[in-house]
């Protein structure tokens, strides 16, 4: 029996005292709420057929079993009136709505339970299973009651309950062959309890569950677990293992199975969402394989789609506040292995392109390969920055003197994608997403700033994804992190270039203004030595 259930057994032949809810019952009967003698909204004096008072030789058993919370969701709040009603009117309307909703919900529940009972083997005396097994009339009167007073009574069979449920077997084994009354109190969902009792009479539980919603099977599983109905538990777990889940259902399945702590068959059910240690430890290898496949893809459309997909999944993973055990273990070495691979391909393409004569057919192919490899590099750098691993790449990119020389020999229309890598790094530095030493920042600009100036016009016109203002702000912020003499040299050079190139040169006016104020207006003075005075307080 579950830990939250308690049972008491007592012999009785005296009538029970009327319940305090009799007045509520009378009112609901007048409203037509009760349509079947087996269904009642509150405890009431039993009828001579369904709830007859136990005889002197009859044992009455009251069992209090509180089920787990149901998955039912609260109804939305009714729309508020546009007018301004009085407080009394608001209270009256609220009471009327609550009463109406409660009545409607109760009628719907009663109708659903009535349909379940109409096909129940223990109610249909002509059922083949009942006759074949000689079960005869029910010898257990099982009543299931909800917290709001709704009750369902069923005359079921001791042998079926004891054979299928360890909970009922324990509670009924001491009562001999007498008629027994069992009541399960304060149920969250009476309908589900009735359905589980019906399932206990079924031979083929798998067929009975077929076509049910996942949420319904989860509710049945809770009740089966509460009464230790092992065949029902296994049938529900087999069903959950076989059917697809939506994302919402997946969360509910994992949460419920964790709460119920069912050990049998759980590995099979959860294998689709829980990775074994041997699988999770290979995450880095899987990641390397995926990225390598994208970088080497032959179909450009598929490559773009997979780049977008992988980037989005990685961003979701990095932004999701999960435990370290659940985060992807992607090593710095793996990412930089891909960086070096892209760099080698890029240098090779540029070297071949500079040696190919103008007008040759394979020159166009080489130029497209340059753009492709530069695009691949941008993608890997974006992943590095997102995972806060881009510092080492800034130094690596700043050291590419050979690549910068080759870059200057290629027509601008083919090489501008390479300059986007420099712009990408400046934006990350300007936002504080990459922290590198001053010398590395200056080396980056020394190697690639001229190339960025030359390619900026093509970058801006040829690619819709380039945000002109974003690049200009990132470049300005990067320059302003340098010592003042270096700022001056870079910005004076930019001033002359901008006057001649105009919009084809990045607009760094904001950085120029800041440098000007720092140099000629604010002029901070820092003393070269700090004067310290030491006092001797020994005396």
Secondary structure as GFF3:
##gff-version 3
##sequence-region A 1 539
A	DSSP	beta_strand	5	11	.	.	.	ID=ss1
A	DSSP	alpha_helix	22	30	.	.	.	ID=ss2
A	DSSP	beta_strand	39	40	.	.	.	ID=ss3
A	DSSP	beta_strand	59	65	.	.	.	ID=ss4
A	DSSP	alpha_helix	87	118	.	.	.	ID=ss5
A	DSSP	alpha_helix	128	132	.	.	.	ID=ss6
A	DSSP	beta_strand	140	146	.	.	.	ID=ss7
A	DSSP	beta_strand	151	156	.	.	.	ID=ss8
A	DSSP	alpha_helix	158	164	.	.	.	ID=ss9
A	DSSP	alpha_helix	166	172	.	.	.	ID=ss10
A	DSSP	beta_strand	180	187	.	.	.	ID=ss11
A	DSSP	alpha_helix	190	199	.	.	.	ID=ss12
A	DSSP	alpha_helix	205	209	.	.	.	ID=ss13
A	DSSP	alpha_helix	214	226	.	.	.	ID=ss14
A	DSSP	alpha_helix	230	242	.	.	.	ID=ss15
A	DSSP	alpha_helix	247	260	.	.	.	ID=ss16
A	DSSP	alpha_helix	266	270	.	.	.	ID=ss17
A	DSSP	alpha_helix	277	280	.	.	.	ID=ss18
A	DSSP	alpha_helix	283	295	.	.	.	ID=ss19
A	DSSP	alpha_helix	300	319	.	.	.	ID=ss20
A	DSSP	three_ten_helix	324	326	.	.	.	ID=ss21
A	DSSP	alpha_helix	332	355	.	.	.	ID=ss22
A	DSSP	alpha_helix	361	386	.	.	.	ID=ss23
A	DSSP	alpha_helix	391	398	.	.	.	ID=ss24
A	DSSP	alpha_helix	401	408	.	.	.	ID=ss25
A	DSSP	alpha_helix	412	430	.	.	.	ID=ss26
A	DSSP	alpha_helix	438	462	.	.	.	ID=ss27
A	DSSP	alpha_helix	468	480	.	.	.	ID=ss28
A	DSSP	alpha_helix	484	501	.	.	.	ID=ss29
A	DSSP	three_ten_helix	502	504	.	.	.	ID=ss30
A	DSSP	alpha_helix	509	516	.	.	.	ID=ss31
A	DSSP	pi_helix	517	522	.	.	.	ID=ss32
###
